[in-house]
């Protein structure tokens, strides 16, 4: 997958992933059928997920996990796979732009554990999983 490009699109109502790897399969918001290993449908699991809780990918296939939040001030995201920190970012909104959206995306292999940590204020506005 040397030529793979991953783009996360996150807004108020949707989270999507697009992968470009090989011309062998269709691509789209429901996942590619090519060589990337990701396919399926985006599932809104916001109501059944909690921060700082380990979940296990029991699907037997690689999944993508995307989350976002709205708010003010400083937003700190940490994404873990098998207790390894794979994504860590801090977003700060000042008086000129006091309100914003932040989020992230992680790829989770079959059988792996994963969790999201989000701190400073509020809660997750949306949590989606592609499987």
C-alpha positions, 0 to 999 in steps of 0.5 A: 500500500505504498500509494495509499492516501487516507482522508478523514472528513468530519462534520456535524452529521457524518464521518467518512474515509476515502482510500486510494490505492489501486484501480482494482476496486470501487471507492466511496464513503462505504469503504473500498473493495480494493487492496486496502483491507477496509470495507463495510458501512459507517456505523454511528456507535456514539450512544454505545461508546465511552471515553477511556474505555477499551474496546476490542475489534471482534469483526475479524477484519480491519476497521476504521474509527472516527470521532469528533467533538464541538466546543471551545477552548483547548481540546486534547485527543489521544487515540490508542491501539493495543495501548500504544498511543497512535494519535495525540493532538491539541487544538486550541481556540482563542477569542478570535475563533472561540468555537470549533470542531476537532477529531481524528481517525484510527485504523484498528487491526482485527483482534486489537483493542482501541480507546479514545481519550478526550479531555479539557471539556465536554464529550464526544459529539460523534463516534463512527466505526467502519466495519 
